[in-house]
Amino acid sequence: MTPSWKLLLPALLKIQHSEAYNRKKQLQIHQKNMECTQAHFE
């Protein structure tokens, strides 16, 4: 019988990884939007 935390760990790591990835993506999108806005107002 494997302890349940051993089964949970990969899932938790996966969740953390995808959250970090999503945050990175949103930041990139935000930066692009800011650049477009600045270019628009210049």
N, C-alpha and C positions, 0 to 999 in steps of 0.2 A: 504493500500500500504506500503510494507516494504521498507526502504531506501536501495539503491543498495549496500552500503558498508556492510550492514548486510549479504547480499548474497555473497559478495566478500570475506569477512573475512575468512570463513572456507576454501575457495579455496586457499587463500594466505597462511594460516597456513599450509595447506597440502603441498603446493609447498615448503615452507621453510623447513618443516620436511623432505621431501624426498630429498631435496638438502643436508641437514645436514647428512642424512643417507648415501647418495651416497659418500659424502666426507669421511665419517668414513670408508666406505667399501674400497675406493681407498687407504686410509692410511694403512689399514690392509694388503691389497694386496702388497703395496709398501714395507712395513716392511718385509713381507714374502720373497719377491724378494731379498731384501737386505741380509737377513739371508742366503738364498740359495747362493747368490753371494759370501758372505764372506766364507761360508763353502767350496765353490768350490775352492777358492784361498788359503785356509789354507793348 
